[in-house]
Amino acid sequence: MATQFIGQLLVSLDNTLKVKDKSDVKEQGKKWAVVAIRIIDKYKYFKVSDLVYVFNKISDGEIKIYGALNRQDIMGALHEHDKLRSMR
């Protein structure tokens, strides 16, 4: 259930961004399912609000994405958020 929800957030983010190299529809589901599982694995203590916050920062352009949105961009943004979160 969480994997599906996070996957939907990722697909929505990918569709929202005006990046040069968009994923095609068939590949989006597979690509983001793997990333969703990795997010749950690494950041199981995150709340939904943490994920939405980071994804909104990406969507608003506060976190720059060059080329296609990818796993490294997402995991890097979540890592930075985790560091800031632990400093509070």
Secondary structure, DSSP 8 states (H G I E B T S, - for coil): -HHHHHHHHHHHHHHHS--SS---HHHHHHHHHHHHHHHHHH-TT--HHHHHHHHHHHHTTSS---SS--HHHHHHHHHHHHHHHHH-
